[in-house]
Amino acid sequence: EVTGGTAGPVTLQASTTAPALTSNTLSFTVIHGAAAALVLSGATTDLPGGTARTLTATIQDAAGNTVTSGAQSTLAVTFAQVGGAGTVTGLGSVSAVAGVATLAVTGGTAGPVTLQASTTAPALSSNTLSFTVVAGAVAEIVLSGLTTDLAAGSSRTLTATLRDAAGNTVTSGPQSTLAVTFAQTGGTGTVTGLGTVSATAGVATLEVTGGTAGPVTLQASTTSPALTSNPLSFTVVPSETATQIVLSGLATDLTVGSSRTLTATLQDAAGNTVTSGPHSTLSITFAQTAGDGAVTGLGSVSAVAGVATLDVTGSAAGSVTVRATTTSPDLTSNTLTFTVVAEEALRLAFLPLTPVGPPQVMGLSQARSRYSMRR
């Protein structure tokens, strides 16, 4: 009794040795039997994220022959992940053709992956196939960081991550150290500290500091490959710490008895008006610090939303220099200089000139007449 093995034509013959006799030949063909096994094959080398590879599941009989015909040659074969922290996409069910089912999978999340193929009728499970998904080529930059308000003068860290098509951080190879440029692409506010940083293991970080108040939109980019990140937006708001006072007002001549408004603005280190917090209501003292002229109305005023105003009136002609100060914190403004002028001096300066006629010569009779009148 013989048992069919490898499929194919077979020719048999019987013989003896003493005497040496040989029979006629008997020929037949071994064909595959019923499906008894499922063999999964494919590359086991590292698979970069975003890159595809083909898996093959072969339906075999008990002797290892591919079941190339019959109902079992077209069984539905399911490819599934049965282990590993990495991932691939494209898994699912495929109908075999002549006992062979193929499926293309694409590297997803980096990490080890173990796959297996199976059928339901008959219930067969293949051997396992394992490989590791690794980061592929850089395909995107992801910019991250806080989007809450940033106070002027305060800092925050921005992070640009170099990722492959599957979202894996590119931690090794030349592209893991690409130069990443952080730049402002929108908004009326400003930040300082922007520039270019080389990534380390696929990650570049940069610290920026709030400047001018207003909305800010930032992006990160590389040149080779040419990639631009998602935008990151936040608002720079004034600091609540005043570091300077800016005194403003007219510097033209001020007539005695006339008034003008002086304005003292509390600003942070970036030049923003301190509109909130304790420093926005500081008491500001306006005082004359030089000049031989004088004004009235000087004194202390509490700021409102970082701005204090005071009306002064010219009182004595001459130069006047004014300055604004606070005591806690100890701040001193720039000086503002103007001249107080007398009103009469201004009026006389603009009086029209009266023409003077030629001298007249009086006769003796006219002189006597005027003398008599005076008497």
LINLINKA-V498902 format. One record per pair of residues at least 12 apart in sequence whose ideal C-beta (glycine too) atoms are under 7 Angstrom apart, sorted by sequence separation. I is the first residue (numbers start at 1). GAP is how many residues later the second one is. D is the distance in whole Angstrom. If there is no record, write none. Layout:
BEGIN
i:I gap:GAP d:D
i:I gap:GAP d:D
END
This chain:
BEGIN
i:13 gap:12 d:5
i:42 gap:12 d:6
i:79 gap:12 d:5
i:116 gap:12 d:5
i:145 gap:12 d:6
i:182 gap:12 d:5
i:219 gap:12 d:5
i:249 gap:12 d:6
i:286 gap:12 d:5
i:323 gap:12 d:5
i:12 gap:13 d:7
i:42 gap:13 d:4
i:59 gap:13 d:6
i:79 gap:13 d:7
i:90 gap:13 d:7
i:115 gap:13 d:7
i:145 gap:13 d:4
i:162 gap:13 d:6
i:182 gap:13 d:7
i:193 gap:13 d:7
i:249 gap:13 d:4
i:266 gap:13 d:6
i:286 gap:13 d:7
i:297 gap:13 d:7
i:322 gap:13 d:7
i:11 gap:14 d:5
i:12 gap:14 d:5
i:42 gap:14 d:6
i:59 gap:14 d:7
i:90 gap:14 d:6
i:91 gap:14 d:6
i:114 gap:14 d:5
i:115 gap:14 d:5
i:145 gap:14 d:6
i:162 gap:14 d:7
i:193 gap:14 d:6
i:194 gap:14 d:6
i:217 gap:14 d:5
i:218 gap:14 d:5
i:249 gap:14 d:6
i:266 gap:14 d:7
i:297 gap:14 d:6
i:298 gap:14 d:6
i:321 gap:14 d:5
i:322 gap:14 d:5
i:40 gap:15 d:7
i:41 gap:15 d:5
i:78 gap:15 d:5
i:90 gap:15 d:4
i:143 gap:15 d:7
i:144 gap:15 d:5
i:181 gap:15 d:5
i:193 gap:15 d:4
i:247 gap:15 d:7
i:248 gap:15 d:5
i:285 gap:15 d:5
i:297 gap:15 d:4
i:11 gap:16 d:5
i:59 gap:16 d:6
i:77 gap:16 d:7
i:89 gap:16 d:7
i:90 gap:16 d:5
i:114 gap:16 d:5
i:162 gap:16 d:6
i:180 gap:16 d:7
i:192 gap:16 d:7
i:193 gap:16 d:5
i:217 gap:16 d:5
i:266 gap:16 d:6
i:284 gap:16 d:7
i:296 gap:16 d:7
i:297 gap:16 d:5
i:321 gap:16 d:5
i:10 gap:17 d:7
i:40 gap:17 d:5
i:76 gap:17 d:5
i:77 gap:17 d:6
i:88 gap:17 d:4
i:89 gap:17 d:5
i:113 gap:17 d:7
i:143 gap:17 d:5
i:179 gap:17 d:5
i:180 gap:17 d:6
i:191 gap:17 d:4
i:192 gap:17 d:5
i:216 gap:17 d:7
i:247 gap:17 d:5
i:283 gap:17 d:5
i:284 gap:17 d:6
i:295 gap:17 d:4
i:296 gap:17 d:5
i:320 gap:17 d:7
i:9 gap:18 d:7
i:10 gap:18 d:6
i:88 gap:18 d:6
i:112 gap:18 d:7
i:113 gap:18 d:6
i:191 gap:18 d:6
i:215 gap:18 d:7
i:216 gap:18 d:6
i:295 gap:18 d:6
i:319 gap:18 d:7
i:320 gap:18 d:6
i:10 gap:19 d:7
i:38 gap:19 d:6
i:39 gap:19 d:5
i:76 gap:19 d:5
i:77 gap:19 d:6
i:88 gap:19 d:6
i:89 gap:19 d:5
i:141 gap:19 d:5
i:142 gap:19 d:5
i:179 gap:19 d:5
i:180 gap:19 d:6
i:191 gap:19 d:6
i:192 gap:19 d:5
i:216 gap:19 d:7
i:245 gap:19 d:5
i:246 gap:19 d:5
i:283 gap:19 d:5
i:284 gap:19 d:6
i:295 gap:19 d:6
i:296 gap:19 d:5
i:9 gap:20 d:5
i:10 gap:20 d:6
i:57 gap:20 d:5
i:88 gap:20 d:5
i:112 gap:20 d:5
i:113 gap:20 d:6
i:160 gap:20 d:5
i:191 gap:20 d:6
i:215 gap:20 d:5
i:216 gap:20 d:6
i:245 gap:20 d:7
i:264 gap:20 d:5
i:295 gap:20 d:6
i:319 gap:20 d:5
i:320 gap:20 d:6
i:8 gap:21 d:7
i:38 gap:21 d:6
i:39 gap:21 d:6
i:74 gap:21 d:5
i:75 gap:21 d:5
i:87 gap:21 d:4
i:111 gap:21 d:7
i:141 gap:21 d:6
i:142 gap:21 d:6
i:177 gap:21 d:6
i:178 gap:21 d:5
i:190 gap:21 d:4
i:214 gap:21 d:7
i:245 gap:21 d:6
i:246 gap:21 d:6
i:281 gap:21 d:6
i:282 gap:21 d:5
i:294 gap:21 d:5
i:318 gap:21 d:7
i:8 gap:22 d:6
i:57 gap:22 d:7
i:74 gap:22 d:6
i:87 gap:22 d:4
i:111 gap:22 d:6
i:160 gap:22 d:7
i:177 gap:22 d:6
i:190 gap:22 d:4
i:214 gap:22 d:6
i:264 gap:22 d:7
i:281 gap:22 d:6
i:294 gap:22 d:4
i:318 gap:22 d:6
i:7 gap:23 d:5
i:37 gap:23 d:5
i:73 gap:23 d:6
i:74 gap:23 d:7
i:86 gap:23 d:5
i:110 gap:23 d:5
i:140 gap:23 d:5
i:176 gap:23 d:6
i:177 gap:23 d:7
i:189 gap:23 d:5
i:213 gap:23 d:5
i:244 gap:23 d:5
i:280 gap:23 d:6
i:281 gap:23 d:7
i:293 gap:23 d:5
i:317 gap:23 d:5
i:6 gap:24 d:7
i:7 gap:24 d:6
i:35 gap:24 d:5
i:36 gap:24 d:7
i:55 gap:24 d:6
i:77 gap:24 d:4
i:79 gap:24 d:5
i:86 gap:24 d:6
i:109 gap:24 d:7
i:110 gap:24 d:6
i:138 gap:24 d:5
i:139 gap:24 d:7
i:158 gap:24 d:6
i:180 gap:24 d:4
i:182 gap:24 d:5
i:189 gap:24 d:6
i:212 gap:24 d:7
i:213 gap:24 d:6
i:242 gap:24 d:4
i:243 gap:24 d:7
i:262 gap:24 d:6
i:284 gap:24 d:4
i:286 gap:24 d:5
i:293 gap:24 d:6
i:316 gap:24 d:6
i:317 gap:24 d:6
i:5 gap:25 d:6
i:7 gap:25 d:5
i:36 gap:25 d:5
i:73 gap:25 d:6
i:86 gap:25 d:3
i:88 gap:25 d:6
i:108 gap:25 d:6
i:110 gap:25 d:6
i:139 gap:25 d:5
i:176 gap:25 d:6
i:189 gap:25 d:3
i:191 gap:25 d:6
i:211 gap:25 d:6
i:213 gap:25 d:5
i:242 gap:25 d:7
i:243 gap:25 d:6
i:280 gap:25 d:6
i:293 gap:25 d:3
i:295 gap:25 d:6
i:317 gap:25 d:5
i:4 gap:26 d:4
i:35 gap:26 d:7
i:36 gap:26 d:4
i:73 gap:26 d:5
i:85 gap:26 d:4
i:86 gap:26 d:5
i:87 gap:26 d:7
i:107 gap:26 d:4
i:138 gap:26 d:6
i:139 gap:26 d:4
i:176 gap:26 d:5
i:188 gap:26 d:4
i:189 gap:26 d:6
i:190 gap:26 d:7
i:210 gap:26 d:4
i:242 gap:26 d:7
i:243 gap:26 d:5
i:280 gap:26 d:5
i:292 gap:26 d:4
i:293 gap:26 d:5
i:294 gap:26 d:7
i:314 gap:26 d:4
i:34 gap:27 d:6
i:84 gap:27 d:6
i:85 gap:27 d:6
i:86 gap:27 d:5
i:137 gap:27 d:6
i:187 gap:27 d:6
i:188 gap:27 d:6
i:189 gap:27 d:4
i:241 gap:27 d:6
i:291 gap:27 d:6
i:292 gap:27 d:6
i:293 gap:27 d:4
i:33 gap:28 d:4
i:84 gap:28 d:4
i:136 gap:28 d:4
i:187 gap:28 d:4
i:291 gap:28 d:4
i:4 gap:29 d:7
i:32 gap:29 d:5
i:33 gap:29 d:6
i:84 gap:29 d:4
i:107 gap:29 d:7
i:135 gap:29 d:5
i:136 gap:29 d:6
i:187 gap:29 d:4
i:239 gap:29 d:4
i:291 gap:29 d:4
i:33 gap:30 d:7
i:68 gap:30 d:5
i:84 gap:30 d:5
i:136 gap:30 d:7
i:171 gap:30 d:5
i:187 gap:30 d:5
i:238 gap:30 d:6
i:239 gap:30 d:7
i:275 gap:30 d:5
i:291 gap:30 d:5
i:68 gap:31 d:5
i:83 gap:31 d:4
i:171 gap:31 d:5
i:186 gap:31 d:4
i:275 gap:31 d:5
i:290 gap:31 d:4
i:35 gap:32 d:5
i:67 gap:32 d:4
i:81 gap:32 d:6
i:82 gap:32 d:5
i:138 gap:32 d:5
i:170 gap:32 d:4
i:184 gap:32 d:6
i:185 gap:32 d:5
i:242 gap:32 d:5
i:274 gap:32 d:4
i:288 gap:32 d:6
i:289 gap:32 d:5
i:32 gap:33 d:4
i:66 gap:33 d:4
i:81 gap:33 d:7
i:82 gap:33 d:7
i:135 gap:33 d:4
i:169 gap:33 d:4
i:184 gap:33 d:7
i:185 gap:33 d:7
i:239 gap:33 d:7
i:273 gap:33 d:4
i:288 gap:33 d:7
i:289 gap:33 d:7
i:32 gap:34 d:7
i:66 gap:34 d:7
i:81 gap:34 d:6
i:82 gap:34 d:5
i:135 gap:34 d:6
i:169 gap:34 d:7
i:184 gap:34 d:6
i:185 gap:34 d:5
i:238 gap:34 d:4
i:240 gap:34 d:6
i:273 gap:34 d:7
i:288 gap:34 d:6
i:289 gap:34 d:5
i:32 gap:35 d:5
i:80 gap:35 d:7
i:135 gap:35 d:5
i:183 gap:35 d:7
i:238 gap:35 d:6
i:239 gap:35 d:7
i:287 gap:35 d:7
i:32 gap:36 d:6
i:79 gap:36 d:6
i:80 gap:36 d:6
i:135 gap:36 d:6
i:182 gap:36 d:6
i:183 gap:36 d:6
i:238 gap:36 d:6
i:240 gap:36 d:6
i:286 gap:36 d:6
i:287 gap:36 d:6
i:35 gap:37 d:4
i:59 gap:37 d:6
i:138 gap:37 d:4
i:162 gap:37 d:6
i:238 gap:37 d:6
i:240 gap:37 d:3
i:242 gap:37 d:4
i:266 gap:37 d:6
i:34 gap:38 d:7
i:79 gap:38 d:5
i:137 gap:38 d:7
i:182 gap:38 d:5
i:241 gap:38 d:6
i:286 gap:38 d:5
i:78 gap:39 d:7
i:141 gap:39 d:7
i:181 gap:39 d:7
i:240 gap:39 d:6
i:245 gap:39 d:7
i:285 gap:39 d:7
i:35 gap:40 d:7
i:59 gap:40 d:4
i:77 gap:40 d:5
i:78 gap:40 d:5
i:138 gap:40 d:7
i:162 gap:40 d:4
i:180 gap:40 d:5
i:181 gap:40 d:5
i:242 gap:40 d:7
i:266 gap:40 d:4
i:284 gap:40 d:5
i:285 gap:40 d:5
i:58 gap:41 d:6
i:161 gap:41 d:6
i:265 gap:41 d:6
i:58 gap:42 d:5
i:77 gap:42 d:6
i:161 gap:42 d:5
i:180 gap:42 d:6
i:265 gap:42 d:5
i:284 gap:42 d:6
i:76 gap:43 d:7
i:179 gap:43 d:7
i:283 gap:43 d:7
i:56 gap:44 d:6
i:57 gap:44 d:5
i:75 gap:44 d:5
i:159 gap:44 d:6
i:160 gap:44 d:5
i:178 gap:44 d:5
i:263 gap:44 d:6
i:264 gap:44 d:5
i:282 gap:44 d:5
i:88 gap:45 d:7
i:191 gap:45 d:7
i:295 gap:45 d:7
i:56 gap:46 d:5
i:82 gap:46 d:7
i:86 gap:46 d:7
i:87 gap:46 d:7
i:159 gap:46 d:5
i:185 gap:46 d:7
i:189 gap:46 d:7
i:190 gap:46 d:7
i:263 gap:46 d:5
i:289 gap:46 d:7
i:293 gap:46 d:6
i:294 gap:46 d:7
i:55 gap:47 d:7
i:86 gap:47 d:4
i:158 gap:47 d:7
i:189 gap:47 d:4
i:262 gap:47 d:7
i:293 gap:47 d:4
i:54 gap:48 d:6
i:55 gap:48 d:5
i:157 gap:48 d:6
i:158 gap:48 d:5
i:261 gap:48 d:6
i:262 gap:48 d:5
i:54 gap:50 d:5
i:55 gap:50 d:6
i:157 gap:50 d:5
i:158 gap:50 d:6
i:261 gap:50 d:5
i:262 gap:50 d:6
i:52 gap:52 d:5
i:53 gap:52 d:6
i:155 gap:52 d:5
i:156 gap:52 d:6
i:259 gap:52 d:5
i:260 gap:52 d:6
i:52 gap:53 d:7
i:155 gap:53 d:7
i:259 gap:53 d:7
i:52 gap:54 d:5
i:155 gap:54 d:5
i:259 gap:54 d:5
i:51 gap:55 d:7
i:154 gap:55 d:7
i:258 gap:55 d:7
i:50 gap:56 d:7
i:51 gap:56 d:5
i:153 gap:56 d:7
i:154 gap:56 d:5
i:257 gap:56 d:7
i:258 gap:56 d:6
i:6 gap:57 d:6
i:50 gap:57 d:6
i:109 gap:57 d:7
i:153 gap:57 d:6
i:257 gap:57 d:6
i:5 gap:58 d:5
i:7 gap:58 d:4
i:49 gap:58 d:4
i:108 gap:58 d:5
i:110 gap:58 d:4
i:152 gap:58 d:4
i:212 gap:58 d:6
i:256 gap:58 d:5
i:4 gap:59 d:7
i:6 gap:59 d:6
i:48 gap:59 d:6
i:49 gap:59 d:6
i:107 gap:59 d:6
i:109 gap:59 d:7
i:151 gap:59 d:6
i:152 gap:59 d:6
i:211 gap:59 d:5
i:212 gap:59 d:7
i:213 gap:59 d:4
i:255 gap:59 d:6
i:256 gap:59 d:6
i:47 gap:60 d:4
i:55 gap:60 d:7
i:57 gap:60 d:4
i:150 gap:60 d:4
i:158 gap:60 d:7
i:160 gap:60 d:4
i:210 gap:60 d:7
i:212 gap:60 d:7
i:254 gap:60 d:4
i:262 gap:60 d:6
i:264 gap:60 d:4
i:49 gap:61 d:6
i:152 gap:61 d:6
i:256 gap:61 d:6
i:57 gap:69 d:6
i:160 gap:69 d:6
i:264 gap:69 d:6
i:55 gap:74 d:7
i:158 gap:74 d:7
i:262 gap:74 d:7
i:40 gap:75 d:7
i:143 gap:75 d:7
i:40 gap:76 d:7
i:143 gap:76 d:6
i:247 gap:76 d:7
i:40 gap:77 d:5
i:143 gap:77 d:5
i:247 gap:77 d:5
i:38 gap:79 d:6
i:141 gap:79 d:5
i:245 gap:79 d:5
i:38 gap:80 d:7
i:141 gap:80 d:7
i:38 gap:81 d:6
i:141 gap:81 d:7
i:245 gap:81 d:7
i:47 gap:84 d:6
i:49 gap:84 d:6
i:150 gap:84 d:6
i:152 gap:84 d:6
i:254 gap:84 d:6
i:256 gap:84 d:6
i:44 gap:85 d:7
i:46 gap:85 d:7
i:51 gap:85 d:6
i:147 gap:85 d:7
i:149 gap:85 d:7
i:251 gap:85 d:7
i:253 gap:85 d:7
i:256 gap:85 d:7
i:38 gap:86 d:4
i:40 gap:86 d:4
i:44 gap:86 d:6
i:45 gap:86 d:7
i:46 gap:86 d:5
i:47 gap:86 d:5
i:48 gap:86 d:6
i:49 gap:86 d:6
i:50 gap:86 d:5
i:141 gap:86 d:5
i:143 gap:86 d:4
i:147 gap:86 d:6
i:148 gap:86 d:7
i:149 gap:86 d:5
i:150 gap:86 d:5
i:151 gap:86 d:6
i:152 gap:86 d:6
i:153 gap:86 d:5
i:245 gap:86 d:5
i:247 gap:86 d:4
i:251 gap:86 d:6
i:252 gap:86 d:6
i:253 gap:86 d:5
i:254 gap:86 d:5
i:255 gap:86 d:6
i:256 gap:86 d:5
i:257 gap:86 d:6
i:35 gap:87 d:6
i:37 gap:87 d:7
i:38 gap:87 d:7
i:39 gap:87 d:6
i:40 gap:87 d:6
i:42 gap:87 d:6
i:44 gap:87 d:5
i:48 gap:87 d:7
i:49 gap:87 d:4
i:138 gap:87 d:6
i:140 gap:87 d:6
i:142 gap:87 d:6
i:143 gap:87 d:6
i:145 gap:87 d:6
i:147 gap:87 d:5
i:152 gap:87 d:5
i:242 gap:87 d:7
i:244 gap:87 d:6
i:245 gap:87 d:7
i:246 gap:87 d:6
i:247 gap:87 d:6
i:249 gap:87 d:6
i:251 gap:87 d:5
i:256 gap:87 d:6
i:38 gap:88 d:4
i:39 gap:88 d:7
i:43 gap:88 d:7
i:46 gap:88 d:5
i:48 gap:88 d:3
i:141 gap:88 d:4
i:142 gap:88 d:7
i:146 gap:88 d:7
i:149 gap:88 d:5
i:151 gap:88 d:5
i:245 gap:88 d:4
i:246 gap:88 d:7
i:250 gap:88 d:7
i:253 gap:88 d:5
i:255 gap:88 d:5
i:35 gap:89 d:7
i:40 gap:89 d:5
i:50 gap:89 d:7
i:138 gap:89 d:7
i:143 gap:89 d:5
i:242 gap:89 d:7
i:247 gap:89 d:5
i:255 gap:91 d:6
i:50 gap:114 d:5
i:49 gap:115 d:4
i:50 gap:115 d:3
i:153 gap:115 d:6
i:48 gap:116 d:7
i:49 gap:116 d:6
i:50 gap:116 d:5
i:152 gap:116 d:5
i:153 gap:116 d:5
i:49 gap:117 d:3
i:152 gap:117 d:7
i:153 gap:117 d:6
i:152 gap:118 d:4
i:49 gap:119 d:4
i:152 gap:120 d:5
END
